[in-house]
Structure formats: C-alpha cells, structure tokens
Amino acid sequence: MRIIIVGAVAAGTSAATEIRRNDKNAEIAIYERDKYISYAGCGMPYYISNEFTDLSSLIPRNAEFFKKKSNIDIMTEHEVVSIDPNSKSVTVKNILTNETFTDIYDKLIIATGARIDVPDIKGIEKNNVFFLRNIDNMNLIKSFIESESPKKATIIGSGFIGMEMCESFKNLGMEVTLIARSTISKGMDSDMTSYIENYLTQKKVTVITNAPTKEINEKGVVLSDGKIVEADIILVAAGIKPNVEIAAGAGVEIGVTGAIKTDKHMRTNIADIYSCGDCAESYNTITGKAMYRPLGSTANKTGTIAGSNICGKIDDFRGILGTGIYRIFDMTVGQTGLSEAEAKKNGYDAVSIIDKKYNKPEYLGGKPIIIKAVADRKTGIVLGAQIVGFEGVDKRLDVFVTAISLRAKAEDLMHLDLAYSPPYSIPRDPVYYTGAKLRAAIDDNLKK
C-alpha cells in the first residue's frame, strides 16, 4: 500500500508515524512545500524574546530523522498542486526547480494546514509589518528587531499569538500597544477578560478594544476613528484560515466552517482520501456542532487517528472542547467548553458563577485564582470553565476538561479526590469551591 500525505508539520508527521507503527511494509511519502517540518510553532514567541536561544529545539526533527527512524520519505519544498481522485494521483511541483511530476497513491491524507488570514488593511505590505505563522516569519521578526532596534510595538489582534507577543515585545524593552477589533481574548466572557485587561495595564501594555484598523502608514496604525497608534514594528495577529483549495479542487467537501469536512474516522466524502490537522473541521463535544479551532494538540490527535484508520485500526475522533491556555507575563489564562454567552447562544438555560480562591496557602506564597464556571440549569451538567491566575491554572483547567468530557455535574466537582498538600493546594481545592458555588446557584435558580 502506498500512502501519500500532503503536509508535514504536526498532523502529517503524526499520521505517518502512526501508519508505520501499524504497518511495517507500507510505502509512506510526504510532500511539504515548506523547508521546515515538524516544528514547534507554539514556541516561536519565546524564541523571539530570547527566553531560549537554541533554534534547533524548535525544529527537533528533519526529513533524515523520519527516514532513518521510520522509513518515511519526506520531500520538502515540494508542493502538491492538484489531486485527481479518479486516477488516484497527485501532481507535485518541485519549488526549487519548478519541475512537476505525478505520483500515485492507494490512500491519501490531506494535512495542508492553515495560513494567515490577511486582513484588508491599506499599507499592510510595509516592511515593518509582520505575521507569525511559521519559522520564516519568526526569523524575519527576530532579524528586524536585531537590526532596527524598534522602540514601539503594536499588535493587531488578541488571540493566543497576539497576547503572547505582548510579553515578548515588552521583555525586549519595547512600548507595547494591543489593538482588538472587539474584545480581547475572544471566546471568553467580558467579566473574565476585564481581569486580563487590568493586568495588562499594570504591566504598562496599552489595550485598545472595539477598534478596527483602517490603515497602516509611516506613522503607525490608523484606527477607524482616525486615531494613530505610533509603531516601529507591527505584528498582525488577526487569525488564520484553512488551506482547502487543492482539496476543493478535487471535489472534497468543505464544511460549514470553511474547513474540510470529515467523519469521525477522518475520512472525507471521497473514497481513500482522509484529512486531519488545521485544514480539517472539528466538532464540539458538547453541542455536536461543527467548529474550527486549529491547535497543535488537535492536529497531532487527528493525525494519529487518521493514520490508525488507514491501517484498519478503527479509532474515533471524539471532538474538542476548544480548550486553550496561554501565558502573559506572570498570568495564565485558560478556557474550555462553552462560555456563558456561547451556552445561551446554543439554547442552554445557562447558569454561571465566578469564584476567587488561593491556589495554595498564603503562608507558602499562594496567589489568587479566579474561576468562572458555566452549567446547564436543568441538568446541572458543567458546560465550560474560564480561569485566570498566576499558579495552578493549568492543573485546574485540565480537571474541568476531564469533568466536562465525562458530562459531570456541578455537584460532582465537590466529590473529586483531588491531590492536597500545602505546596500545591488548599484543603478544599478551588475546583471544590467552584462546584459548591455552582450547585448552590443552580439550586437557588430552580427555587425561583
């Protein structure tokens, strides 16, 4: 069996290694248009700010590694330009020589990833305007900082990359302004984002919300109200969109989110063609609805599932909760499941609470941790959680991820046998208090 994989970052290489684990004889070929493969893109902001300086740690594996370890052929700087499902063939262009050739497959995996969704802003092509999606983008930013020594940085967009780069630019000694079209940290409720905004202000980051960008000129960023934000370096972190063009050209069905539609086995509507990673559509574990939330963790997971199913080992993709976490200076922000606004939009009779406790005793340096939890009033089932704090956010977030995945009720959070010792927690963990407060809110509302 010959398997061709289009794309070689997280999803493509995960699929390939899973195939090899299950089938020692399959021919596996990966075509990747970039020169880098299997890189840790989420670490790029920290390399830019010199939190670590070894570039090789971001790119731990190359084509030679996969060939030697797993007998997988990876052709970098080779772009698949078309797919013909009838002849089960792909047309490949060698980017370095411009030569094209045809390759034949028995099974095909489309793992073409996503690209920057470049907003329509006049002046966005200026040489001090950057994006951050891949290693080349990262190197350009780092080189510009080293050669031009910018003093003022402006970030357009407040997703994970935008928020993380606030810290990176600030740690390099720059004045930082963050501009959001609507609110910061989209997907979180405003009563939680207010904590993040206040913290950024304490850290001397200027935050401008509800401010669409109109233009970029020699002075900086021009907002829709005419205000100019001065900037020496500008990062546009306004989102990404899936690469689906070659898939659509082959007749592969595109879902309602604009990403490739697959079933739970990562199969597309065309026989022997699978898809995974940032180009593929996911679905929400709670609502069952299609969603697009591209993250490295999901890419690795869906790649492995695609590889398993190609080898006949039936493995289901069970959806995602949209779990996300990021660090900004000393603060950690995490979320999973539905926000209160999303729960109501999806028809739930939502009830929510916000609770503030210390992550561990104050005598051992405990710091506040703020949890907002959302549940369905009728069933008591926990629907989502948002957490802001300075220590232990990741630990509590993963407890909520597990609870929501298993359809736990608010009261169940009170009965979890969570680890306790003063260096790590308080006798009744913040998760316990959240469960108790959420149950009480549900009971009070039911009485009304």
C-alpha positions, 0 to 999 in steps of 0.5 A: 500500500502506498500512502501519500500525505500532503503536509508535514508539520504536526498532523502529517508527521503524526499520521505517518508515524502512526501508519508505520507503527501499524504497518511495517511494509507500507510505502509512506511519502510526504510532500511539504512545500515548506523547508521546515517540518515538524516544528514547534510553532507554539514556541516561536514567541519565546524564541523571539524574546530570547527566553531560549536561544537554541533554534534547533529545539524548535525544529527537533526533527528533519526529513533524515530523522523520519527516514532513518527512524521510520522509513518515511520519505519526506520531500520538502519544498515540494508542493502538491498542486492538484489531486485527481481522485479518479486516477488516484494521483497527485501532481507535485511541483518541485519549488526549487526547480519548478519541475512537476511530476505525478505520483500515485497513491492507494490512500491519501491524507490531506494535512495542508494546514492553515495560513494567515488570514490577511486582513484588508488593511491599506499599507499592510505590505510595509516592511515593518509589518509582520505575521507569525505563522511559521519559522520564516516569519519568526526569523524575519521578526527576530532579524528586524528587531536585531537590526532596527532596534524598534522602540514601539510595538503594536499588535493587531489582534488578541488571540493566543499569538497576539497576547503572547507577543505582548510579553515578548515585545515588552521583555525586549524593552519595547512600548507595547500597544494591543489593538482588538477589533472587539474584545480581547481574548475572544471566546471568553466572557467580558467579566473574565477578560476585564481581569486580563485587561487590568493586568495588562495595564499594570504591566504598562501594555496599552489595550485598545478594544472595539477598534478596527484598523483602517490603515497602516502608514509611516506613522503607525496604525490608523484606527477607524476613528482616525486615531494613530497608534505610533509603531516601529514594528507591527505584528498582525495577529488577526487569525488564520484560515484553512488551506482547502483549495487543492482539496476543493479542487478535487471535489472534497467537501468543505464544511460549514466552517470553511474547513474540510469536512470529515467523519469521525474516522477522518475520512472525507466524502471521497473514497481513500482520501482522509484529512486531519490537522488545521485544514480539517473541521472539528466538532464540539463535544458538547453541542455536536456542532461543527467548529474550527479551532486549529491547535497543535494538540488537535492536529497531532490527535487527528493525525494519529487517528487518521493514520490508525484508520488507514491501517484498519485500526478503527479509532474515533475522533471524539471532538474538542472542547476548544480548550486553550491556555496561554501565558502573559507575563506572570498570568495564565489564562485558560478556557474550555467548553462553552462560555456563558454567552456561547451556552445561551447562544446554543439554547442552554438555560445557562447558569454561571458563577465566578469564584476567587480562591488561593491556589495554595496557602498564603503562608507558602506564597499562594496567589489568587485564582479566579474561576468562572464556571458555566452549567446547564440549569436543568441538568446541572451538567458543567458546560465550560470553565474560564480561569485566570491566575498566576499558579495552578491554572493549568492543573485546574483547567485540565480537571474541568476538561476531564469533568466536562468530557465525562458530562459531570455535574456541578455537584460532582466537582465537590466529590473529586479526590483531588491531590492536597498538600500545602505546596500545591493546594488548599484543603478544599481545592478551588475546583471544590469551591467552584462546584459548591458555588455552582450547585448552590446557584443552580439550586437557588435558580430552580427555587425561583 
